[in-house]
Every structure is written in C-alpha cells, then in structure tokens.
C-alpha cells in the first residue's frame, strides 16, 4: 500500500499539484473567496438596512405633512371666517341684510330622486364565451390586423 502511495506521489502531475507555490495559490484563492463572501453578506445587510431607513424616512415625511396639514387646519379653525360659517350652519344665523330659509328635511328629500341600488347579477358563462385572457388576445389580434378598424 505504501508503494502505491509512493508511486502516486512521484507522478509528475501530483508533484505539480502539491508544489509549495501551488499550495500558496490555493490558500490565496480560499482567502479571496472568504473575503468576497464576507463582503457580499455585508452588502446584503447594508441593502436591507438602507431599505428600512428609506421606508422610515417616507413614513416620517408623511407624518410631517400630516402635522403641517393639522397646523393649517387649526389656524383656519381660529379665524373669523370659520366662526361665521359655524354660526350660520349650527345656529341658523345670518349676516345683516340676509334672509334665512329653513326647509324641513322631509320637504327637501321629497325633491330628490330616489336611487335604489340594483343588485349585480353574475351571468354564467355560456360555451361560446371565451375566457378573459383568450378574449383579450383575440381582441388585440383583431385590432392589430385591422379587422375591427373604424369604418369597416
């Protein structure tokens, strides 16, 4: 058995593979792979963190805009125009020289059209109807070939 191993070790190809210079290259290659792998993992982590930061920045911007909107709304609620509108609406008040007409709700509703919601009924597919995708593809083919062009 030792003789077989000695013969294999003496083979020129094996000598070339276990040469000290080649072993140094193997180690260098493994180091390069390890560093590359570590860098890729770091880049992936940075990308995930950057996505979280971007998402939080967007939420922060939305919250800031909502705050600005509320500040403007508060300023409007403190104006005389708002007080005037609120007094007119809630208490039926009017400015000097104006007339207020109070119409009962039942009278106002009698002049509106009654909208009755109609239930939507799904029609079952007949055998000659095509599926949505097939019909869409057929419509595009007809359009592109000019079969359904205006005036035909």
C-alpha positions in Angstrom: 0.0 0.0 0.0 2.9 2.3 0.8 4.4 1.5 -2.5 1.2 2.6 -4.3 1.2 5.9 -2.4 4.9 6.4 -3.2 4.2 5.8 -6.9 1.3 8.2 -6.9 3.3 10.9 -5.1 6.1 10.5 -7.7 3.8 11.1 -10.6 4.6 14.5 -12.3 1.0 15.7 -12.2 0.7 15.0 -8.5 4.1 16.7 -7.8 2.8 19.7 -9.7 -0.4 19.8 -7.6 1.3 19.6 -4.2 4.1 22.0 -5.1 4.6 24.7 -2.4 3.9 27.5 -4.9 0.6 26.0 -5.9 -0.4 25.3 -2.3 0.2 29.1 -1.7 -2.1 29.9 -4.6 -4.7 27.6 -3.2 -4.6 29.3 0.1 -4.6 32.7 -1.5 -7.7 31.7 -3.6 -9.5 30.5 -0.4 -8.7 33.8 1.3 -10.1 35.7 -1.7 -13.3 33.6 -1.6 -13.7 34.2 2.1 -13.3 37.9 1.8 -15.6 38.1 -1.2 -18.3 36.1 0.7 -18.0 38.3 3.8 -18.2 41.4 1.6 -21.3 40.1 -0.1 -23.0 39.4 3.2 -22.1 42.9 4.4 -23.5 44.4 1.2 -26.7 42.4 1.7 -27.1 43.6 5.3 -26.4 47.2 4.2 -29.0 46.9 1.5 -31.7 45.6 3.9 -30.9 48.4 6.4 -31.0 51.0 3.7 -34.5 49.8 2.7 -35.6 50.1 6.3 -34.2 53.6 6.5 -35.9 54.7 3.3 -39.2 53.3 4.5 -38.9 55.0 7.8 -37.9 58.3 6.1 -41.0 58.1 3.9 -43.2 57.5 7.0 -41.6 60.4 8.7 -42.2 62.7 5.7 -45.9 61.6 5.6 -46.2 62.3 9.4 -44.6 65.7 8.9 -47.0 66.6 6.1 -50.0 65.5 8.3 -48.7 67.7 11.1 -48.4 70.7 8.7 -51.9 70.0 7.5 -53.2 69.8 11.0 -51.5 73.1 11.9 -53.1 74.8 8.9 -56.5 73.4 9.9 -56.0 74.6 13.4 -55.2 78.1 12.1 -58.3 78.0 9.9 -60.5 77.0 12.9 -59.2 80.1 14.8 -60.3 82.5 12.0 -63.3 84.7 12.0 -64.5 83.2 8.7 -64.7 79.7 10.3 -66.7 81.2 13.3 -69.0 82.9 10.8 -69.6 79.7 8.9 -70.1 77.6 12.0 -72.6 80.1 13.4 -74.5 80.1 10.1 -74.6 76.3 9.9 -75.3 75.3 13.5 -77.4 78.2 14.7 -79.2 79.3 11.6 -77.6 82.8 11.9 -77.3 85.2 9.0 -75.4 88.4 8.3 -77.3 91.7 8.5 -79.4 92.0 5.4 -79.6 88.3 4.6 -82.6 86.1 4.9 -82.5 82.6 6.2 -84.9 80.0 4.8 -85.3 76.9 6.9 -86.6 74.0 4.8 -87.7 70.8 6.7 -85.7 67.7 5.8 -88.8 65.8 4.7 -89.6 68.6 2.1 -86.0 68.7 0.9 -85.8 65.0 0.5 -89.1 64.9 -1.4 -87.5 66.7 -4.3 -84.6 64.4 -4.7 -84.5 61.4 -6.9 -84.7 58.0 -5.2 -81.7 55.9 -6.0 -82.4 52.2 -5.5 -79.3 50.1 -5.6 -79.7 47.3 -8.1 -78.1 44.0 -7.2 -75.5 42.9 -9.7 -76.2 39.5 -11.1 -73.3 37.5 -12.4 -74.2 35.8 -15.7 -73.0 32.3 -16.1 -70.6 31.8 -18.9 -72.0 30.2 -22.0 -70.0 27.8 -24.0 -69.4 30.3 -26.8 -67.9 33.0 -24.5 -64.1 32.9 -24.2 -62.1 33.3 -21.0 -60.8 36.9 -20.2 -57.2 36.3 -21.4 -58.3 34.5 -24.6 -60.8 37.2 -25.4 -58.2 39.9 -24.7 -55.7 38.3 -27.0 -58.3 37.8 -29.7 -59.3 41.5 -29.4 -55.7 42.6 -29.8 -55.1 40.4 -32.8 -58.2 41.8 -34.5 -57.2 45.3 -33.7 -53.6 44.9 -34.9 -54.7 43.2 -38.1 -57.2 46.0 -38.8 -60.3 43.8 -38.8 -62.1 46.0 -36.2 -60.9 49.3 -37.6 -63.4 52.2 -37.7 -65.3 52.3 -40.9 -65.1 48.5 -41.6 
